[in-house]
Each structure stands twice: as C-alpha cells, then as structure tokens.
Amino acid sequence: MNALEKLRASRQKPSGQRLRVDPVECESIGQCAVVASRLVQLDRWGYPVVQTGELVATDIGQAQRAVNACPRRALFLEATS
C-alpha cells in the first residue's frame, strides 16, 4: 500500500462520533446546512436532517463547523459506543 492509499484509507475510518440535533432547541434557522451541506439537509419546514450513522474522519471538521454555526446550539457531536 503506497502513501496515497494509506491517506485515503485513514480518511474513511470511523470517527467514533455522530452529529445529532436537539429538536426542542432548533428554530430552523438553517446555518448548519449552509456550512455543512454534505452532512445537513433541511426538510420542507427548514429543520435539519442529519445522517444517523457514525461520521467518517473526513466529516468531523464539517460537522464541527455546523455545530459552531448554530445560534441555538441545537447541534452537537456525540460519541458512539
């Protein structure tokens, strides 16, 4: 395995975290989808819909930007078991 293949493989490793939404706190502002469009889609009412599975290592930065962009702090990263 060459260096490029090792780098690609390391980016696809599970991160041990997943992106979650607190529906009570969310006010459908949509900043999360602006900064992390690959991870967060908005439903027809503007509320975020996130993937349910574990994030891969390459998605952590984008997920953290979505968490930081939320003015209501309705998004958070959660450790998976």
Phi, psi and omega in degrees: 000124180277177185297321180295318178296321178296318179297314179298318180295321181292329179288337181265005179289145175300142184270342184084011181223157174222155180270132182233157178236134172267104185293339179287321181281333186291136177243021177053046178283322172092006179298328180299319181287333178292315184271345182221057185297336178286333183256336186233123172247155178257140175282183185293346177261359178093007179273144183287143174237121182244157178295149185271343185274181179288139178284150172272164186304324182289343181270350185298317180299315179294321178296319179294324176296322177295317178300314181292331183281343184285115181291338179264357182057041181273346177257146178204157175265136182235136177289138175268156183275000000 
